[in-house]
Amino acid sequence: MRVQLDVDKCQGHNRCYVLAPELFDVDDLGQAILIVEGDLDPGLEGKARLAASNCPEYAITTTD
């Protein structure tokens, strides 16, 4: 699985960071930053899905 973040859609709610700090961080302006690249460790797939489903701006997507 891979996770992607559309920074243009991000409004800085930071739910992704709260739910999956292993995958996301926050910059100085409060915008999300994806901190992983490539295929996710299988143990983080649930957190990626949780972050994507809780993003009010639909800025996070996952692909298998």
C-alpha positions in Angstrom: 0.0 0.0 0.0 1.0 3.6 -0.6 -0.3 6.8 0.9 -0.4 10.2 -0.8 -1.1 13.7 0.4 -2.4 16.5 -1.8 -0.9 19.5 0.0 -3.1 21.9 -2.1 -6.2 20.4 -0.4 -4.8 20.3 3.1 -6.4 22.9 5.4 -4.3 22.1 8.5 -6.8 20.2 10.6 -3.9 17.9 11.6 -6.1 14.9 12.2 -3.7 12.8 10.2 -0.8 13.8 12.4 -2.8 13.0 15.6 -3.9 9.6 14.2 -0.8 8.5 12.4 2.4 10.4 13.6 4.5 7.6 12.0 3.3 8.8 8.6 2.6 12.5 9.0 4.2 15.6 10.5 3.2 19.2 10.6 5.2 22.1 9.1 5.7 25.6 10.7 2.5 26.8 9.1 0.4 23.9 10.4 0.1 22.1 7.1 0.5 18.3 7.0 3.7 16.7 5.6 3.9 13.1 4.5 7.1 11.7 6.0 7.1 8.2 4.3 7.8 7.3 0.7 7.1 4.2 -1.3 5.3 1.1 0.0 4.2 1.2 3.6 5.1 -1.3 6.2 2.0 -3.6 6.6 1.8 -2.6 10.2 1.1 1.0 9.2 -1.6 0.3 6.6 -4.5 0.6 9.2 -3.2 4.0 10.3 -3.0 5.2 6.7 -6.6 4.2 6.1 -7.7 5.8 9.4 -5.9 9.1 8.5 -7.4 9.1 5.0 -11.0 8.4 6.3 -10.7 11.2 8.9 -9.4 13.9 6.6 -12.2 16.4 6.1 -10.6 17.8 2.9 -10.0 14.4 1.3 -6.4 15.3 0.9 -5.1 11.8 1.8 -5.5 8.9 -0.5 -4.3 5.3 -0.2 -3.6 2.8 -3.1 -3.0 -0.9 -2.8 
